[in-house]
Amino acid sequence: MQFYYEEKMPLRILDEGEFWKLQESEHTDVIRALVPDLEQPFVEALKTWEQALAETQALFVRYIELVVRSGKHLSSAVYGQIMELVRFALKQSEQFVQLLNQLGKESKALSNNPTAITVLNHIRRESEYFIGIAQAVLQKGMF
């Protein structure tokens, strides 16, 4: 993500968050579809994560709508709420990556599926990309 959007930066990070939470939510379904014999505890965990990630994605959409309605003047309270949402989304993605790591280590069904292993690694890298964006935004106190 580029960091030169100036007054559009709140929308840019919200856009990124909305996109990556949608991706992560969809990725839970991709894993389940690729590994039809996935162990039931992992199936249940992925279903739970799918819902949680979709809820976070919906929060990003609500803040996008709020910022658009606010125009160029973003109150410090809303700014703080956006930064808190970014912090939450960062932690959520870190925990999601932990689940992906656990899947890679503990799932026999996944370990017997080379395509699923490749996809799992790709999904992990995408979540790590969002983690990097969120960390950069929080460190620099963007916008």
HELIX and SHEET records of a PDB file:
HELIX    1   1 GLU A    6  LYS A    8  5                                   3    
HELIX    2   2 MET A    9  LEU A   34  1                                  26    
HELIX    3   3 GLN A   40  SER A   70  1                                  31    
HELIX    4   4 SER A   76  GLU A  106  1                                  31    
HELIX    5   5 LYS A  108  SER A  111  1                                   4    
HELIX    6   6 PRO A  114  LYS A  140  1                                  27    
END                                                                             
